[in-house]
Amino acid sequence: MARTNAMNIATNAAGTTADLLAESYGKVIDSIQKGAISEQIKNKDYSGDPTTGSVEVDRFKNAASNDYGTARTAGEGGKLLNTGKVTINIDTDKEIIEELEAKDIALYGVDNLIGRRAGNHAKRMIATLDNAYFGALETAATAVTITGLTAIEDIVEAAIQAVETVNNDWVDGVDREDIVLTLTPAAYGKLRNHIDKVMVQNDAGAEEISMFHGVRVFSNTRQTKAIIATIFGSAAQPVMVKEYQDEKIPLSDAHAVELFYSYGTKVVTPDLVKAIDTLPAEAAAKDGE
């Protein structure tokens, strides 16, 4: 028996080929995507309410040590200087809307089709936020010089030290436990191969990389630079999400599954974002040795 055409579910991007309504065996393969790394490392310590249109992140200048008696002579102590204040505007508005006919929902043969689509919408929102976050980091990043370095472990260590040794009005060196590394899968794979070889040589077996030289490490598909080294909280990304809606479309038996959200993304510690655009060809050669 021929299967029935769906009214508003298509099988091609142009939307011209109707999908078939399922028989009782119909199932759906849930969409798959990588989780959001940005949610684990972004700055959430900001003041203000995103619903007002903007929030602020404060960054106070380090205190200075003066000779005893300085304040007494001056008649006052030093002022607290908020010289790194950053305002993040909630200026990017997005929507995800899919329309489903009630007949399709009832006969497509998939349990909780709207719920499944709602779950996919949330994942796609996360991917959009992740891409925006790492795009901002890459724009703000200062390039790390790796001239003469070929071994992946030396290159990664150079990226770590580029953050660790920062010294300015707000920073006097950074503890490694506060630094985070994100690598493209290709760069991560080279580092993983190096660690695997070292562990095998020491009869330790192989295991996932979670730390390298005291620094947290992530494999990240949402960056273009080979290595980004920064601190936890180096960028802020306040998000405002409108309550999820399953809306009945007037004068029809169709439903619109709708997700609206707004966000802003801004780097709050640009001095602590370092990157290596690409790995030298020699590093790729050494990886296979």
Number of C-alpha atoms within 10 A of each C-alpha: 3 5 10 15 16 20 16 18 21 15 11 10 7 7 11 11 14 15 19 18 21 17 13 10 7 12 13 11 6 10 11 8 11 11 14 20 20 23 16 9 17 20 20 13 10 17 12 11 12 20 13 9 16 17 20 18 20 15 15 13 16 15 12 7 7 9 6 8 9 13 12 9 9 9 8 9 10 11 8 10 12 14 13 15 12 18 19 22 18 20 11 11 13 12 13 15 13 16 17 21 18 16 14 22 19 13 17 23 17 19 14 11 17 18 12 15 16 21 13 16 21 14 18 16 19 19 19 14 22 23 17 20 25 23 18 17 26 22 12 20 23 18 15 21 13 15 8 9 16 18 19 23 17 13 22 25 14 18 23 27 17 22 25 21 14 14 13 11 12 17 15 12 14 19 13 17 13 15 24 23 24 24 25 19 18 15 22 22 15 19 20 21 17 18 19 18 15 14 14 11 10 9 9 11 12 14 10 8 16 11 13 18 12 14 18 19 18 16 19 25 17 22 21 16 19 18 28 29 31 29 26 18 21 20 26 28 26 23 17 17 15 12 9 14 14 17 12 16 13 8 6 9 11 19 19 17 20 19 20 17 16 19 21 23 24 23 26 24 21 17 18 25 26 25 27 23 15 12 20 16 9 13 18 16 11 13 16 9 8
